[in-house]
Amino acid sequence: MSEQLTLVSEQRAFGGRQIRYSHTSSVLNCQMQFSVFLPPQTEQHQVPALYWLSGLTCTDENFSSKAGAQRMAAQLGIALIIPDTSPRGEGVPDDDSGAYDFGLGAGFYLNATQAPFDKHYRMYDYIVDELPMLVETCLPLTESRSISGHSMGGHGALVIGLHHPDRYKSISAFAPICHPSRSPWGIKAFRGYLGDDESCWQPYDATLVLAKAENPPAILVDQGTADNFWPEQLLTDSLVAVARQRNIPAEIRFQPGYDHSYYFIASFIEDHLRFHSGHLIGN
């Protein structure tokens, strides 16, 4: 094991290994934890990875314990890389009132520019640069990767994947915040992390990024029609409109009766893993 990673826990699952690591992040200036599922194929060779970004209030453990993704990931031979949703630890600033939608657990996968958050809240650089370099150096992974996420994490997956089509083979999202510069959650976070200049928000708004994207990766989005945050917070129709206007073949599906919970994710995670496998592996 590389000295860069400290093993926190490990369990056997579906012939593979569900592992939790900690490490010192130079980008976030704190100690971070993340979870990994390594499928059984890693005992013979390197495998591609799906990076999963979780939503508000979550840590790296929500997806690994609730989504039921390991069985299909083991079958397909895809590793799952599951980072935390924000920096943590002593000295990392939080929302003054302890609100759930800003600060700890709500990093929004951006690079903050406003004090006191700019020292630690650089989740964009952490996801795009530091974490892949770390895990692809220390673990049996290829450099072939895709990205997915839920809610705030769906926003992060769309924005990061669209900005870096050379790094991600495919993008998917469950109930993403599609147009955060017009969403109450997004407006609060962007103003706090990025300031009042809305031009600084635009690079982190998936709808606006898609409107200018060149050769975007393949995209799959699922949105439940019984989601209590849809449409006010998630604004899925804005993403649909831009994709249609630009003739971008994004598959955006509305699933009748499904809500915002991990039951929704567990119901369709096999579809998403098979979708990513087709682009990562070709099967």
C-alpha positions in Angstrom: 0.0 0.0 0.0 1.2 3.4 -0.9 2.2 5.7 2.0 -0.2 8.3 0.5 -3.2 6.2 1.5 -4.2 5.0 5.0 -6.6 2.1 5.1 -9.7 2.8 7.3 -11.8 -0.3 6.6 -12.2 -3.1 4.1 -14.9 -5.7 3.5 -15.3 -8.4 0.9 -18.3 -7.9 -1.5 -19.3 -9.7 -4.6 -15.9 -11.2 -5.1 -14.3 -7.7 -4.8 -13.4 -5.4 -2.1 -15.2 -2.4 -0.5 -12.5 -0.2 1.0 -12.4 3.1 2.8 -9.2 5.2 2.7 -8.0 8.5 4.2 -5.3 10.8 2.9 -4.0 14.3 3.3 -5.3 16.5 0.6 -3.0 19.3 -0.5 -5.8 20.8 -2.6 -8.4 20.9 0.2 -5.8 21.5 3.0 -7.3 18.9 5.2 -7.6 15.2 5.9 -10.1 13.5 3.5 -11.7 10.1 3.3 -13.1 8.3 0.3 -14.5 4.9 -0.5 -13.6 2.5 -3.3 -15.1 -0.6 -4.7 -12.5 -2.8 -6.5 -14.2 -5.5 -8.6 -12.7 -9.0 -8.6 -11.0 -8.4 -12.0 -8.5 -6.2 -10.3 -6.8 -9.3 -9.0 -5.7 -10.0 -12.6 -5.5 -6.6 -14.3 -6.3 -2.9 -14.1 -9.9 -1.8 -14.6 -11.6 1.5 -15.6 -13.4 3.6 -12.9 -16.7 5.4 -12.4 -16.4 8.4 -10.1 -19.6 8.9 -8.1 -20.4 12.3 -6.6 -23.0 12.3 -3.8 -25.5 15.0 -2.8 -26.2 17.5 0.0 -25.5 16.2 3.5 -23.9 13.0 2.2 -20.4 11.6 2.8 -18.5 8.9 0.9 -20.5 6.2 2.7 -24.0 6.9 1.5 -23.6 5.6 -2.1 -21.6 2.5 -1.0 -24.1 1.4 1.6 -27.4 2.3 -0.1 -27.2 2.2 -3.9 -26.5 -1.5 -4.4 -24.0 -0.8 -7.1 -21.3 -3.3 -6.2 -23.0 -6.4 -7.7 -23.2 -4.9 -11.2 -19.9 -3.2 -10.9 -18.3 -6.5 -10.1 -20.0 -8.2 -13.0 -18.9 -5.5 -15.5 -15.4 -5.0 -14.1 -15.7 -1.4 -13.1 -14.2 0.2 -10.0 -16.3 2.8 -8.1 -14.5 5.8 -6.7 -16.7 7.6 -4.1 -15.3 10.8 -2.7 -16.7 12.9 0.2 -18.9 15.9 -0.7 -16.8 18.6 0.9 -13.7 19.2 2.9 -13.9 18.2 6.6 -12.1 18.6 9.9 -10.9 21.1 12.4 -10.4 24.5 10.8 -12.7 23.9 7.8 -15.4 26.6 7.9 -19.1 25.7 7.9 -22.3 27.7 7.4 -22.7 30.1 10.4 -26.1 28.7 11.1 -25.3 25.1 10.4 -27.6 24.9 7.4 -27.6 21.7 5.5 -27.2 23.3 2.0 -24.0 25.2 2.5 -20.6 24.4 4.1 -19.8 21.0 5.4 -21.5 18.3 3.3 -22.4 20.9 0.7 -19.2 21.6 -1.3 -21.0 21.9 -4.7 -17.9 20.6 -6.5 -16.6 24.1 -7.3 -13.5 26.1 -6.4 -14.5 28.7 -3.9 -13.0 32.2 -4.3 -14.6 33.9 -1.3 -13.0 33.9 2.2 -13.0 32.0 4.4 -14.0 29.2 2.1 -11.4 29.6 -0.6 -8.6 27.9 1.5 -10.5 24.6 1.7 -13.5 24.4 -0.6 -11.8 23.4 -3.9 -13.7 20.3 -4.7 -13.6 20.8 -8.4 -9.8 20.6 -8.5 -9.9 17.7 -6.0 -12.2 15.6 -8.2 -10.6 16.5 -11.5 -7.0 16.4 -10.6 -5.9 15.3 -7.2 -8.1 12.3 -6.5 -7.7 10.6 -10.0 -3.9 11.1 -9.8 -3.9 9.5 -6.3 -6.1 6.5 -7.0 -4.7 5.8 -10.5 -1.2 5.8 -9.0 -2.0 3.7 -5.9 -4.7 1.3 -7.1 -5.1 -1.1 -10.0 -6.9 1.4 -12.3 -6.5 2.4 -15.9 -6.8 6.1 -16.9 -10.2 5.4 -18.5 -12.9 7.0 -16.4 -16.6 8.1 -16.3 -18.5 10.3 -13.9 -21.9 10.1 -12.2 -23.7 11.6 -9.3 -26.9 12.5 -7.5 -28.6 15.9 -6.9 -25.7 18.3 -5.9 -23.4 15.5 -7.1 -25.3 15.2 -10.4 -24.6 18.9 -10.9 -21.0 18.2 -10.2 -20.8 15.2 -12.6 -22.5 17.2 -15.4 -20.3 20.3 -15.0 -17.0 18.4 -14.6 -17.7 15.9 -17.4 -18.8 18.6 -19.8 -15.7 20.7 -19.1 -13.4 17.7 -19.6 -14.7 15.5 -22.5 -11.1 14.3 -22.9 -11.0 12.9 -19.4 -14.4 11.3 -19.1 -15.9 8.8 -21.5 -19.5 9.3 -20.3 -21.6 11.2 -17.8 -24.7 10.3 -15.9 -26.8 11.8 -13.2 -29.8 11.1 -10.9 -32.0 14.2 -10.2 -29.2 16.7 -10.8 -29.4 20.4 -10.0 -29.4 21.3 -13.7 -29.5 25.1 -13.6 -28.1 26.1 -10.2 -27.7 29.8 -11.0 -31.5 29.9 -11.1 -32.1 27.4 -8.2 -32.5 28.5 -4.6 -29.8 25.9 -3.5 -27.4 27.0 -6.2 -27.9 30.7 -5.7 -27.1 30.4 -2.0 -24.1 28.3 -2.6 -22.7 30.3 -5.5 -23.1 33.6 -3.7 -21.4 32.2 -0.6 -18.5 30.5 -2.4 -18.1 32.6 -5.5 -19.5 36.1 -4.6 -22.2 38.2 -6.2 -20.8 38.4 -9.7 -23.0 36.0 -11.6 -20.5 35.7 -14.5 -18.4 33.7 -12.0 -21.2 31.3 -11.5 -21.6 30.4 -15.2 -18.8 27.8 -15.4 -20.5 25.8 -12.7 -24.0 25.8 -14.2 -24.6 22.6 -16.3 -27.3 24.1 -18.4 -25.1 27.1 -19.4 -22.0 24.8 -19.9 -24.0 22.4 -22.1 -25.1 25.4 -24.2 -21.5 26.0 -25.2 -20.1 22.4 -25.0 -18.1 21.1 -27.9 -18.2 17.3 -28.5 -19.7 16.5 -25.0 -19.4 12.9 -23.7 -22.5 10.7 -23.8 -25.0 11.8 -21.2 -27.8 9.9 -19.3 -30.0 11.6 -16.8 -32.8 10.1 -14.7 -35.4 12.4 -12.9 -38.2 11.1 -10.8 -41.6 12.8 -11.2 -42.5 12.4 -7.5 -39.3 14.2 -6.5 -40.2 16.9 -4.0 -37.3 19.0 -5.2 -38.5 18.9 -8.8 -38.9 21.2 -10.6 -38.1 24.2 -8.3 -34.6 23.2 -7.2 -33.5 20.9 -10.1 -34.8 22.7 -13.2 -34.5 19.6 -15.4 -36.5 21.2 -18.2 -33.8 23.8 -18.7 -31.3 21.0 -19.5 -33.8 19.3 -21.8 -34.4 22.5 -23.7 -30.7 23.2 -24.3 -30.0 19.6 -25.4 -32.9 19.8 -27.9 -31.9 23.3 -29.1 -28.3 22.1 -29.8 -29.3 18.6 -31.1 -27.2 17.0 -28.3 -28.2 13.4 -28.0 -28.5 13.4 -24.2 -30.9 10.8 -22.9 -32.9 12.5 -20.2 -35.6 10.3 -18.7 -38.5 11.1 -16.4 -39.3 8.2 -14.2 -43.0 8.2 -13.0 -43.6 8.0 -9.3 -39.9 8.0 -8.2 -38.7 10.5 -5.6 -35.3 11.9 -4.6 -34.1 9.1 -2.4 -31.6 6.3 -2.7 -34.5 3.9 -3.5 -34.7 5.8 -6.8 -30.9 5.4 -7.3 -31.0 1.7 -6.5 -33.8 1.2 -8.9 -31.8 2.5 -11.9 -28.2 2.1 -11.0 -27.8 -1.0 -13.1 -28.9 1.0 -16.2 -26.3 3.6 -15.4 -23.5 1.2 -14.9 -24.3 -0.6 -18.1 -24.4 2.7 -19.9 -21.0 3.6 -18.6 -19.6 0.2 -19.3 -20.5 0.6 -22.9 -18.3 3.6 -23.1 -15.5 2.5 -20.7 -15.2 -1.1 -21.9 -17.4 -1.4 -25.0 -19.7 -4.2 -23.7 
